[in-house]
Amino acid sequence: MSNGFSGAVAATAVRLSSLLGPRRMRTVAKLNRYVTNPVQRLWAPRLPNYALIEHVGRKSGKTFRTPVMAFVQDGTISVLLNYGTGSDWVRNIQAAGAAELVHRGRRYRLSEPRVLPSEAPELPVQVRQAGDGSSSALYGVLTPV
């Protein structure tokens, strides 16, 4: 998947989340958790602009695997937060200060996670262009494991 195509997909997802609003996006998130994510977990760790983030629940201590559209470059990862900063996986990573992920078949340690406005200069151009001015992205440093 080329960066131009994945940038267009990300921009479409941001526009869709703006149109639906936070309440409807939470409903979509619940559908994805039980229907779409189990299927995406099969291929997300292998595709260029996707990753499988492995994080530990803040309360349960259980390990979760969440597929995301990811922009990985120069030892960093950026993920547009179409469901908002209150998503469980985002809160779990922030609380732990780290996570692991698989991208293109390689395992990485995600550290220094931060939520940034989508127009922050640290983010790749595809993320900045896809953002709508009110969206956010998770940004972190990757180290091969």
ABEGO torsion letter per residue (X at the ends): XBAAAAAAAAAAAAAAAAAAEAAAAAAAAAAAAAAAAAAAAAAAAABAABBBBBBBBAAAGBBBBBBBBBBBBGGBBBBBBAAEAABAAAAAAAAAGBBBBBBGGBBBBBBGBBBBBAABAABBAAAAAABAGABBBBBBBBBBX
